[in-house]
Structures are given as C-alpha cells and as structure tokens.
Amino acid sequence: MTATVEQIQSEWRRLIDLAQKGEEISITSQGRVIAKLTGVAPSPAVPAPDRRVWLAELAELREKTSSGKNGPATEAILEDLRSERI
C-alpha cells in the first residue's frame, strides 16, 4: 500500500493498524517514496524467573565473590567523614 504524508497525518491510527496486521505501507512525498511503515514481529514471551531459584543463584554468587571481610557500610563511613569536618 502507498500513503502520502498527508494521509499519514490524518489516518495514522488506521495505517498503524494495517502495519500491525502485516501490511507494508510506502510513504510518499511529492511522488517519491521517502519511508516505509511496517509492523514488528511480536517477541517471544520470556517467562518470569522463579524467585527461589534466582535467590539461590544470588546466594551462590555472593558466596563465590565474597572476600570474607565485613566492614562498615558506605553510609557509616561518609557520616564519620562528615562529622570530622564539624
């Protein structure tokens, strides 16, 4: 299908519906094709991750990457530095 820029401006909803249904629309200006409007194939649904599996993987990753050192939180360090300025 071919549509002019004016048609796109006045009938955009209908033309988008056609593109979603698989129609390719060539957009013309002054008799020359300047763009094409096509639909996008739906992406396959990605299942939501199982929360328990995700938490187990996170715990395993933390164990693997942990340095074993425990120290003050960043907020506590910043608070100490700020209090030293006063």
Secondary structure, DSSP 8 states (H G I E B T S, - for coil): -EEEHHHHHHHHHHHHHHHHTT--EEEEETTEEEEEE-------------HHHHHHHHHHHHHHH--S-----HHHHHHHHHHHH-
